[in-house]
Amino acid sequence: VGATIKLITVDEICYFKADSKYTLVVTPAAESLIKKPIKELTDELDPQQFWQIHRSTLVNVNSIAGVTRDIGGHLKLKLKQRPELLSVSEGYTHLFRQM
């Protein structure tokens, strides 16, 4: 926030979402922007903990409360500590077949 640097641990993060030149970092209580693309985060984060569910979204597996299917048959993720639903694109639905 302004000139303040906020430290966020990886375990606190619910998900990352690409937002033009920035990436939105979402925790249960707050949202922050960083100047690091999703592609770099994908390469740096543990693939067992963070799954890419869309070209613009990485989700913390530990934040997932459940998976639902909408009327069109598309998968949506419900998170434990956030109200929004995250869309899973077709290319990533295989991650949830075993659930």
MARBA-3410 file (N, C-alpha, C, O; in Angstrom, 1 decimal):
99
0.9,-1.2,0.0,0.0,0.0,0.0,0.9,1.2,0.0,1.5,1.5,1.0 ~ 1.0,1.9,-1.1,1.8,3.1,-1.2,3.3,2.7,-1.0,3.8,1.9,-1.8 ~ 4.0,3.3,0.0,5.4,3.0,0.2,5.6,1.8,1.2,6.7,1.5,1.6 ~ 4.5,1.2,1.6,4.6,0.1,2.6,4.8,-1.2,1.8,4.1,-1.5,0.9 ~ 5.7,-2.0,2.3,5.9,-3.4,1.8,5.2,-4.4,2.7,5.5,-4.4,3.9
4.3,-5.1,2.2,3.6,-6.1,3.0,4.1,-7.5,2.7,4.2,-7.9,1.6 ~ 4.5,-8.2,3.8,5.0,-9.6,3.6,3.8,-10.6,3.8,3.1,-10.6,4.7 ~ 3.7,-11.4,2.8,2.7,-12.4,2.7,3.4,-13.8,2.6,4.2,-14.0,1.6 ~ 3.1,-14.7,3.4,3.7,-16.1,3.3,2.9,-16.9,2.2,1.7,-16.6,2.0 ~ 3.6,-17.8,1.6,3.0,-18.6,0.6,1.8,-19.3,1.1,0.8,-19.5,0.4
1.8,-19.8,2.3,0.7,-20.6,2.9,-0.6,-19.7,3.1,-1.7,-20.3,3.1 ~ -0.4,-18.4,3.2,-1.6,-17.5,3.4,-2.3,-17.3,2.1,-3.5,-16.9,2.1 ~ -1.7,-17.5,0.9,-2.3,-17.2,-0.4,-3.3,-18.2,-0.8,-3.1,-19.4,-0.8 ~ -4.5,-17.6,-1.1,-5.6,-18.5,-1.7,-5.4,-18.7,-3.2,-5.5,-19.8,-3.6 ~ -5.1,-17.6,-3.9,-4.9,-17.8,-5.3,-4.2,-16.5,-5.9,-4.2,-15.5,-5.3
-3.7,-16.7,-7.1,-3.1,-15.6,-7.9,-3.9,-15.5,-9.1,-4.4,-16.5,-9.7 ~ -4.1,-14.3,-9.6,-4.9,-14.0,-10.8,-4.2,-12.9,-11.6,-3.9,-11.8,-11.1 ~ -3.9,-13.2,-12.9,-3.3,-12.2,-13.8,-4.2,-11.0,-13.9,-5.4,-11.2,-14.1 ~ -3.6,-9.8,-13.9,-4.4,-8.6,-14.0,-3.5,-7.6,-14.8,-2.8,-6.8,-14.3 ~ -3.7,-7.7,-16.1,-2.8,-7.0,-17.1,-1.4,-7.1,-16.8,-0.9,-8.3,-16.8
-0.6,-6.1,-16.5,0.8,-6.2,-16.3,1.2,-6.7,-14.9,2.3,-7.0,-14.6 ~ 0.2,-6.8,-14.0,0.4,-7.2,-12.6,-0.3,-8.6,-12.4,-1.0,-9.1,-13.2 ~ 0.0,-9.1,-11.2,-0.7,-10.3,-10.7,-1.4,-10.0,-9.4,-0.7,-9.4,-8.5 ~ -2.6,-10.3,-9.2,-3.4,-10.1,-8.0,-3.1,-11.3,-7.1,-3.2,-12.4,-7.5 ~ -2.6,-11.0,-5.9,-2.4,-12.0,-4.8,-3.5,-11.9,-3.8,-3.7,-10.9,-3.2
-4.3,-13.0,-3.7,-5.5,-13.0,-2.9,-5.3,-13.9,-1.6,-5.0,-15.1,-1.8 ~ -5.5,-13.3,-0.4,-5.4,-14.0,0.8,-6.8,-14.0,1.4,-7.7,-13.3,0.8 ~ -7.1,-14.7,2.5,-8.4,-14.7,3.1,-8.9,-13.2,3.4,-10.1,-13.0,3.4 ~ -8.0,-12.4,3.8,-8.4,-11.0,4.3,-8.1,-9.9,3.4,-8.6,-8.8,3.6 ~ -7.2,-10.1,2.3,-6.8,-8.9,1.5,-6.4,-9.3,0.1,-6.3,-10.5,-0.2
-6.2,-8.3,-0.7,-5.7,-8.5,-2.1,-4.6,-7.5,-2.3,-4.7,-6.4,-1.9 ~ -3.6,-7.9,-3.0,-2.4,-7.1,-3.3,-2.0,-7.4,-4.7,-2.3,-8.4,-5.3 ~ -1.2,-6.4,-5.3,-0.7,-6.5,-6.6,0.8,-6.7,-6.6,1.5,-6.0,-5.8 ~ 1.3,-7.6,-7.4,2.7,-7.7,-7.6,3.1,-7.6,-9.1,2.2,-7.8,-9.9 ~ 4.3,-7.3,-9.3,4.8,-7.2,-10.7,5.5,-8.4,-11.2,6.7,-8.4,-11.5
4.8,-9.6,-11.1,5.4,-10.8,-11.5,4.3,-11.6,-12.3,3.2,-11.8,-11.8 ~ 4.6,-12.0,-13.5,3.6,-12.7,-14.3,3.3,-14.1,-13.8,4.1,-14.7,-13.1 ~ 2.1,-14.6,-14.1,1.7,-15.9,-13.7,2.7,-17.0,-14.2,3.0,-17.9,-13.5 ~ 3.2,-16.8,-15.4,4.2,-17.8,-15.9,5.4,-18.0,-15.0,5.8,-19.1,-14.7 ~ 5.9,-16.9,-14.5,7.1,-16.9,-13.6,6.7,-17.6,-12.3,7.4,-18.4,-11.7
5.5,-17.3,-11.8,5.0,-17.9,-10.5,4.8,-19.4,-10.7,5.2,-20.1,-9.8 ~ 4.3,-19.8,-11.8,4.1,-21.2,-12.1,5.5,-22.0,-12.0,5.5,-23.1,-11.5 ~ 6.5,-21.4,-12.5,7.8,-22.0,-12.5,8.4,-22.0,-11.1,9.2,-22.9,-10.8 ~ 8.1,-21.0,-10.3,8.7,-20.9,-9.0,8.0,-21.6,-7.8,8.6,-22.0,-6.8 ~ 6.7,-21.8,-7.9,5.9,-22.3,-6.8,5.8,-23.8,-6.9,6.0,-24.4,-8.0
5.6,-24.5,-5.8,5.5,-25.9,-5.7,4.2,-26.4,-6.4,3.1,-26.0,-6.1 ~ 4.4,-27.2,-7.5,3.2,-27.7,-8.2,2.3,-28.6,-7.5,1.2,-28.8,-7.9 ~ 2.7,-29.1,-6.3,1.9,-29.9,-5.5,0.9,-29.0,-4.7,-0.1,-29.4,-4.2 ~ 1.4,-27.7,-4.4,0.6,-26.8,-3.6,-0.2,-25.8,-4.5,-1.3,-25.4,-4.1 ~ 0.3,-25.4,-5.6,-0.4,-24.4,-6.5,-0.7,-25.1,-7.8,0.3,-25.4,-8.5
-2.0,-25.1,-8.1,-2.4,-25.7,-9.4,-2.8,-24.6,-10.3,-3.5,-23.7,-9.9 ~ -2.4,-24.7,-11.6,-2.9,-23.7,-12.6,-4.3,-24.3,-13.0,-4.4,-25.4,-13.5 ~ -5.3,-23.4,-12.9,-6.7,-23.9,-13.2,-7.2,-23.1,-14.4,-8.3,-23.4,-15.0 ~ -6.5,-22.1,-14.9,-6.8,-21.3,-16.0,-5.6,-20.6,-16.4,-4.6,-20.5,-15.6 ~ -5.5,-20.1,-17.7,-4.2,-19.5,-18.1,-3.9,-18.3,-17.2,-2.7,-17.8,-17.1
-4.9,-17.7,-16.5,-4.6,-16.5,-15.7,-4.8,-16.8,-14.2,-4.7,-15.8,-13.4 ~ -4.9,-18.0,-13.8,-5.2,-18.3,-12.4,-4.4,-19.5,-11.8,-4.4,-20.6,-12.4 ~ -3.8,-19.3,-10.7,-3.1,-20.3,-9.9,-3.8,-20.4,-8.6,-4.0,-19.3,-7.9 ~ -4.2,-21.6,-8.1,-4.9,-21.7,-6.9,-4.1,-22.6,-5.9,-3.5,-23.5,-6.3 ~ -4.2,-22.2,-4.6,-3.6,-23.0,-3.5,-4.5,-24.1,-3.3,-5.7,-23.9,-2.9
-4.0,-25.3,-3.5,-4.8,-26.5,-3.3,-5.5,-26.6,-1.9,-6.6,-27.1,-1.7 ~ -4.7,-26.1,-0.9,-5.2,-26.1,0.5,-6.4,-25.1,0.7,-7.0,-25.2,1.8 ~ -6.6,-24.2,-0.2,-7.7,-23.3,-0.1,-9.0,-23.8,-0.7,-10.0,-23.1,-0.5 ~ -9.0,-24.9,-1.4,-10.1,-25.4,-2.1,-11.1,-26.1,-1.1,-10.7,-27.0,-0.4 ~ -12.3,-25.6,-1.1,-13.4,-26.2,-0.2,-14.1,-27.3,-1.0,-14.6,-28.3,-0.5
-14.3,-27.0,-2.3,-15.1,-28.0,-3.1,-15.1,-27.6,-4.6,-14.7,-26.5,-5.0 ~ -15.6,-28.5,-5.4,-15.8,-28.2,-6.8,-17.2,-28.5,-7.2,-17.8,-29.5,-6.9 ~ -17.8,-27.5,-8.0,-19.1,-27.7,-8.5,-19.1,-27.5,-10.0,-18.1,-27.1,-10.6 ~ -20.2,-27.9,-10.6,-20.4,-27.8,-12.1,-21.6,-26.9,-12.3,-22.6,-27.0,-11.8 ~ -21.4,-25.9,-13.2,-22.5,-25.0,-13.5,-23.4,-25.6,-14.5,-23.2,-26.7,-15.0
-24.5,-24.8,-14.9,-25.4,-25.3,-15.9,-24.8,-25.7,-17.2,-25.2,-26.6,-17.9 ~ -23.8,-25.0,-17.6,-23.1,-25.2,-18.9,-22.1,-26.4,-18.8,-21.5,-26.7,-19.8 ~ -21.9,-27.0,-17.6,-21.0,-28.1,-17.4,-19.6,-27.7,-17.0,-18.7,-28.5,-16.9 ~ -19.4,-26.4,-16.8,-18.0,-25.9,-16.5,-17.8,-26.0,-15.0,-18.7,-25.8,-14.2 ~ -16.5,-26.4,-14.6,-16.2,-26.5,-13.2,-15.9,-25.2,-12.6,-15.4,-24.3,-13.2
-16.3,-25.1,-11.3,-16.1,-23.9,-10.5,-15.5,-24.3,-9.2,-16.0,-25.3,-8.6 ~ -14.6,-23.6,-8.7,-14.0,-23.9,-7.4,-14.6,-23.0,-6.3,-14.6,-21.8,-6.5 ~ -15.0,-23.6,-5.2,-15.4,-22.9,-4.0,-14.2,-22.9,-3.1,-13.6,-23.9,-2.8 ~ -13.9,-21.7,-2.6,-12.7,-21.6,-1.7,-13.2,-21.6,-0.2,-14.3,-21.2,0.1 ~ -12.3,-22.0,0.7,-12.6,-22.1,2.1,-12.9,-20.7,2.8,-13.8,-20.6,3.6
-12.1,-19.8,2.4,-12.1,-18.5,3.1,-12.4,-17.3,2.2,-12.1,-16.1,2.6 ~ -12.9,-17.5,1.0,-13.2,-16.4,0.1,-14.6,-16.7,-0.5,-15.0,-17.9,-0.7 ~ -15.4,-15.7,-0.8,-16.7,-15.8,-1.3,-16.8,-16.1,-2.8,-17.8,-16.8,-3.3 ~ -15.8,-15.7,-3.6,-15.9,-15.9,-5.0,-15.7,-17.3,-5.5,-15.0,-18.1,-4.8 ~ -16.2,-17.6,-6.6,-16.0,-18.9,-7.3,-15.0,-18.7,-8.4,-15.0,-17.7,-9.1
-14.0,-19.7,-8.5,-13.0,-19.6,-9.5,-13.3,-20.6,-10.7,-13.6,-21.7,-10.4 ~ -13.3,-20.1,-11.9,-13.6,-20.9,-13.1,-12.3,-21.8,-13.4,-11.2,-21.3,-13.3 ~ -12.6,-23.1,-13.8,-11.6,-24.0,-14.2,-11.7,-24.1,-15.7,-12.8,-24.5,-16.2 ~ -10.7,-23.8,-16.5,-10.8,-23.9,-18.0,-10.7,-25.4,-18.4,-10.2,-26.2,-17.6 ~ -11.2,-25.7,-19.5,-11.3,-27.1,-20.0,-9.9,-27.8,-19.9,-9.9,-29.0,-19.6
-8.9,-27.1,-20.2,-7.5,-27.7,-20.3,-7.0,-28.2,-18.9,-6.1,-28.9,-18.8 ~ -7.7,-27.8,-17.8,-7.3,-28.1,-16.5,-8.3,-28.9,-15.7,-8.1,-29.2,-14.5 ~ -9.4,-29.3,-16.3,-10.4,-30.1,-15.6,-9.9,-31.5,-15.1,-10.4,-32.0,-14.2 ~ -8.8,-32.0,-15.8,-8.3,-33.3,-15.5,-7.7,-33.3,-14.0,-7.7,-34.4,-13.4 ~ -7.4,-32.2,-13.5,-6.8,-32.1,-12.1,-7.9,-32.5,-11.1,-7.6,-32.9,-10.0
-9.2,-32.4,-11.5,-10.2,-32.6,-10.5,-11.0,-33.9,-10.7,-12.0,-34.2,-10.1 ~ -10.6,-34.7,-11.7,-11.2,-35.9,-12.0,-11.1,-36.9,-10.8,-12.0,-37.7,-10.5 ~ -10.0,-36.9,-10.1,-9.8,-37.8,-9.0,-10.4,-37.3,-7.7,-10.5,-38.0,-6.7 ~ -11.0,-36.1,-7.7,-11.6,-35.6,-6.5,-13.1,-36.1,-6.4,-13.8,-35.7,-5.4
END
